[in-house]
Amino acid sequence: MNSEQPLSKYISDSEKLEINNFHKKIKVAFLSSFTINGLSESLKVKCSKNQVTCSSYVASYNQYNQEILDKNSNLYSFLPDITFLILDTRSIFGDLFYFPYSITKSQRKNFVDEKINKIMKLINKFNETTNSKLIITNLGLPHYSPHGIAEMKTSYSFHDTIMDFNKKLKENLIDMTSVYVFDFFKFIIKHGENNVFNFQNYLFGDIKISLDYIPHLANELMPYIISFLGLTKKCIVVDLDNTLWGGIVGEDGFDGIRLGPQPPGNAFVEFQKYLKALSQRGIILAINSKNNFDDAIKVIREHPFMVLKENDFSCMKINWNDKASNMREISEELKIGLDSFVFFDDDPVNRALIRGIMPEITTPDLPHDPSCYSEVIQSLHDFSTFQITSEDSNRGQMYSEQKLRIESQNSSSDISEFLKTLNLEIDIKTTNSFTIPRISQLTLKTNQFNLTTKRYQEDEIKKFSENNNILIGCAQIKDKFGDNGITGVFIVEKTNSDEWFLDTFLLSCRVMGREVEKGMLFFIINQAKKNNVKRLKAKFIPTPKNKPIENFLPNCQFHQENDFWIYNLETPFNMPDFLTLREE
C-alpha cells in the first residue's frame, strides 16, 4: 500500500501544473536542518490531486533559526497557513551523535534540556510573529549505537537521550493549539532507516532523506493539510460479503462464511477491529450491501466473531437496490454530503459504479487479499483531525439516538407535534479549553447550515474569546433521546454601539430541522437588546453546499439591504415554545 511514484515524476508534474482555481487554497512554508529538495513539489502535486491549490515557500538550507528570529524574514512575508519545521538527529546532536559518551550522564540530560529550551524559544517567537500553524518533527532513532551491544546496559544511553528529547518536546507542546509534532520517529520505523536514510547523498549534499522517500514524506504531511482545510471525511460505508466477512452469506449460509480466529477469517476480524477503532474516534460507519436483509442481519446480530454489531452502524442499507441509490439515501438520512464518504467494497464493478456516478466519494481499490484491508484504510489520510473532541468520541452513540428520532418522526403525522414531544433543550456555552476545539472543528467541517462558511483554527477562536468586542458561543443540544453535544456556533462582531454583525452562524447537520437555530438567534438578539443595540447585521455567502440555510435570514424577519441582511431589534422575535433555552 506504500507504493509511490519516483520523485522525478512529482517534480515533472509540478512544473506542468497550471494555475488552477480550486476552491480550497493553502500556503505552506518549509524550514529544515538539512536539504529537502523535491518536498514542496511533491506536496503541491498531492494537494492538486485533492483539488487544493498549494503555494509554497522553501527556506534556504539550515536557515530555520534566522527565518524564525527575524521578524522581517521571507518566511513571515510569505504569510503561511502551515509551516513545517523538519529536523534530524545529526543536526541537533552535532558531534555528540558520534561521541555522546564524551560527556557525563548528567551532562547528556542537561544537553537535552538546553536543546528543548532553545527550540521552545524559537516556537514562542514564531507564535508571536505569525498565525501560521507550526508542525515540528521529533527525532528519528538511528540504529547506530556508540556502545554497540553494551548500549542496552548503559544508563541514559544515546538512544535514551533521543527518546527523552522526543518525550520532552511532546510534553512542552501538548497544550499549544497552534503547534503540533510530526512523528518522524514513526516515519523512519514505518519505512526503515536503511531506506529513508542515504549515507552517500548525506555526504554529497547533506541530503538526509533518500530522494526515493521524499514523496513518502510528502504523503505523511498531507493529513495536516486535510485537517487544516476541514477536508476530513465523516463516514465509512462498507459492503458485507467478502468485505466484513469472507464468502457470500446468501450462498454459504450463516455457518459457512469465513469469520473467526483462524485464517482467512481472522483477516476480517482484524479489519472489523480497525473499523471499530475508527468509529470510537468519531468516524460514522454505515452499510451498503446487496443482500437478503434477514440473512445479513442474522450474521451482524448473532455471529460470535462479529466485532461490529448493529448499534455500531448509524445507517444500514441492506437490500437489492443499486448501490448508488443506496448511497444517496445514506447521505440524506445522515444529513452529510457525498464528499464526506469513503466507500469500501470488494467488487470492482460496484467501485466503478460509485466512481462514475459519484466521483466526490473516495472509493479506494481493495486488494484480493483481505489481510491488506486494514492497511488500505491506514494509507488513507481522509480521517485526519488535529484534535479529537468529546463529540467525536460519542458520535456513534449520537447517531444511534438519531435513528430513534427518525423512527419517532416517521410515526408522527405532524412535524410540529413531533418537535413538541422531543423536549428540546439548548445550553448556550461560553468558550473555554473544552469548547474551543469543538467550535473550531465545527467551523472547519460544517458546510450545509452555515451562513458564511468562514473557517477558523483553534488559536483564532481563542483570540476571539479574549476580545471584548466579539460575542462568541456554542450550543449544546439535548432531547429525550440523548445528548447531541455541541452542534451550534455563533460569532458576533460588536461593530459599534448601534450595530452588531453576525460573522458566523452554523448548525451541525445532525440537528437540522428542529428549529434550534431560532433558539440560538433568540439568545443573540436578547444579548444585543441588553446592550441597547438597534440592529443586527448579517451576510449570507452562498456556496455549492449551504443551500439549507439560504432562507434562514428572511424567514427570521431579516430584510435585505444591498449585500447584507438587517434585523431591526424593535421587531418582536418569538422563540418556538417547544425549546428550552439555558445559558452557562
Buried (B, 14 or more C-beta within 10 A) or exposed (E): EEEBEEBEEBBEBBEEBEEEEEEBBBBBBBBBBBBBBBBBBBBBBBBBEBEBBBBBBBBEBBBBEEBBEBEEBBBBEBEBBBBBBBBBBBBBBEEBBEEBEEEEBEEBBEBBEEBBEEBBEBBEBBBEBBEBBBBBBBBBBBEEBBBEEEBEEBEBBBBBBBBBBBEBBEEBBEEBBBBBBBBBBEBBEBBEEEBBBBEEBBEEEBBBBBBBBBBBBBBBBBBBBBBBBBBBBBBBBBBBBBBBBBBBBEEBEEEEBBBBEEEBBBBBBBBBEBBBEBBBEBBBBBBBBBBBEEBBBEBBEEBEBBBBEEEBBBBBBBBEEEBBEBBBBBBEBBBBBBBBBBBBBBBEEBBEBBEEBBEEBBBBEBEEEBBBBBBBBEEBBBBBBBBEBBBBBBBBBBBBBBBEBEEBBEEBEEEEEBBBEBEBBBBBBEBEEEBBBBBBBBBBBBBBBBBBBBBBBBBBBBEBBEEEEBBBBBBBBBBEBBBBBBBBBBBBBBBEEEBBBBBBBBBBBBBBBBBBBBBBBBBBBBBBBEEEBBBBBBEBEEEEBBEBBEEBBEEBEBEEEEEBBBBEBEEEBEBBEBBEBEEE
